[in-house]
Amino acid sequence: MEILLGVRIHPAFRAHTNGSQLLEVPTAAGKIVFGSDAYSSWQGIRDWMPANIQQTDTVQQMLAYEKCYKITGGYNNCFAAHEPTSYTDQYPLLKDSRVGAHGERIAEVALAPGEKSRHP
């Protein structure tokens, strides 16, 4: 379902829990898919590894990975909620991270073509 121009919600069914969803967002860097708990980690998406198989419908999780590949053209713009390599050079989506005014780690994300990135 398109909720705003170019912003879409896709069902991920039981990729993690019943009712899981993927959020597709267009950015200047291309489309990004936020998978939250439907994705275990960026490496999991890249290497087609399921998360905790006792809590996850593995088939549905693989379908959620596949959906991100189709939307973004690969795995670099698939965003997982519990990413162990966030803000490191190992994670392509956030490797250009920034530090906030109080030393907290934040990521700079381009919002639209020609628009400057924003961060708190």
Secondary structure as UniProt FT lines:
FT   STRAND          2..4
FT   TURN            5..6
FT   STRAND          7..13
FT   TURN            18..19
FT   STRAND          20..27
FT   TURN            28..29
FT   STRAND          30..36
FT   TURN            37..38
FT   HELIX           42..47
FT   TURN            53..55
FT   HELIX           58..72
FT   TURN            76..77
FT   STRAND          78..80
FT   TURN            84..87
FT   TURN            89..90
FT   HELIX           92..94
FT   TURN            95..96
FT   STRAND          97..99
FT   TURN            101..102
FT   STRAND          105..107
FT   TURN            113..114
//
